Amino acid sequence: MWVLAVISVMAVGAIAVITDARNESKRIDVNKLTKEIELEKLRLENYDKETEKMRLELEHSKQLLLEHKQK
């Protein structure tokens, strides 16, 4: 009877260790995904800024060309 109790306690301990390891792995995965989302937001923000800068440069070039043609 006591052997069964010892085995039960050991099994509970092993399950707890496995569960803790799995939970830690999941926390790491969530943290990784959070960082990837943050990085993707920064990339998109940078892309938007670069696109706007290029639009303004093109607009400025058009204006210069029009001024040059008028002369």
Backbone torsions as a table, in degrees:
resi	resn	phi	psi	omega
1	MET	NA	-44.1	-179.1
2	TRP	-67.3	-27.0	177.8
3	VAL	-64.2	-42.0	178.1
4	LEU	-62.3	-39.9	178.4
5	ALA	-64.8	-43.3	179.2
6	VAL	-63.9	-44.3	179.2
7	ILE	-63.8	-40.1	178.5
8	SER	-62.5	-44.1	179.5
9	VAL	-64.2	-42.4	179.8
10	MET	-65.2	-38.5	179.2
11	ALA	-65.7	-42.1	178.3
12	VAL	-62.2	-42.5	178.1
13	GLY	-62.7	-43.7	179.6
14	ALA	-64.8	-41.7	178.3
15	ILE	-63.6	-38.8	178.3
16	ALA	-63.3	-42.9	179.6
17	VAL	-63.9	-45.3	179.7
18	ILE	-63.1	-43.1	179.6
19	THR	-64.1	-43.5	178.1
20	ASP	-61.3	-42.2	179.6
21	ALA	-64.1	-42.7	179.4
22	ARG	-65.1	-42.6	178.9
23	ASN	-63.0	-40.8	178.6
24	GLU	-63.9	-41.3	178.1
25	SER	-61.8	-42.2	178.9
26	LYS	-65.8	-39.5	177.5
27	ARG	-61.5	-41.0	178.6
28	ILE	-64.2	-42.9	178.6
29	ASP	-61.6	-43.3	179.3
30	VAL	-63.9	-42.6	178.9
31	ASN	-62.8	-42.1	178.8
32	LYS	-61.7	-46.1	179.4
33	LEU	-63.5	-38.7	177.8
34	THR	-61.0	-44.6	178.5
35	LYS	-65.5	-39.3	178.5
36	GLU	-64.4	-39.8	177.4
37	ILE	-63.8	-44.0	178.8
38	GLU	-60.8	-43.3	178.8
39	LEU	-63.9	-41.9	179.5
40	GLU	-65.0	-37.3	175.8
41	LYS	-62.4	-42.1	178.7
42	LEU	-65.1	-40.2	178.1
43	ARG	-61.8	-44.5	180.0
44	LEU	-64.1	-41.8	177.8
45	GLU	-61.2	-43.4	178.6
46	ASN	-64.0	-42.2	178.1
47	TYR	-60.5	-44.6	179.0
48	ASP	-61.2	-42.6	180.0
49	LYS	-66.0	-42.0	178.8
50	GLU	-64.4	-40.0	178.8
51	THR	-63.4	-44.0	178.4
52	GLU	-63.8	-41.2	178.4
53	LYS	-61.8	-44.0	179.2
54	MET	-64.9	-38.8	178.3
55	ARG	-62.0	-43.8	179.4
56	LEU	-65.9	-39.4	177.9
57	GLU	-64.4	-41.4	178.1
58	LEU	-64.4	-43.6	178.1
59	GLU	-60.9	-42.4	178.7
60	HIS	-64.1	-42.6	179.0
61	SER	-62.8	-41.3	177.7
62	LYS	-61.2	-43.2	-179.8
63	GLN	-62.5	-43.9	178.0
64	LEU	-62.5	-40.9	179.6
65	LEU	-64.4	-42.7	178.3
66	LEU	-63.7	-41.0	178.7
67	GLU	-64.7	-38.7	-179.6
68	HIS	-67.7	-38.8	178.8
69	LYS	-67.1	-33.8	-178.4
70	GLN	-70.4	-22.3	-178.4
71	LYS	-81.8	NA	NA
